[in-house]
Amino acid sequence: MTRQEHLNWCKKRALDILKTGNVGEAGASFLSDMGKHEETARGHEITGALIMRELMHGNKESMKKCIEGFN
């Protein structure tokens, strides 16, 4: 699987969870899945910091923008 395919998979899973309203689980899923591919795991600390910042807001729309903004 390419980096882009994996990233798209991570986003889809997290956004599907986010639709249920569970901001924390969506963020945790995205962060966990990003760590499962060599190329998306690079910079994992930065990804984690961004996700944690959004979790502190606890805002569904804010988390959605954060996840969708990863490239």
Summary of the structure (lengths in Angstrom):
residues: 71
radius of gyration: 10.9
end to end distance: 15.7
largest distance: 32.7
contacts: 200
relative contact order: 0.19
helix: 79%
strand: 0%
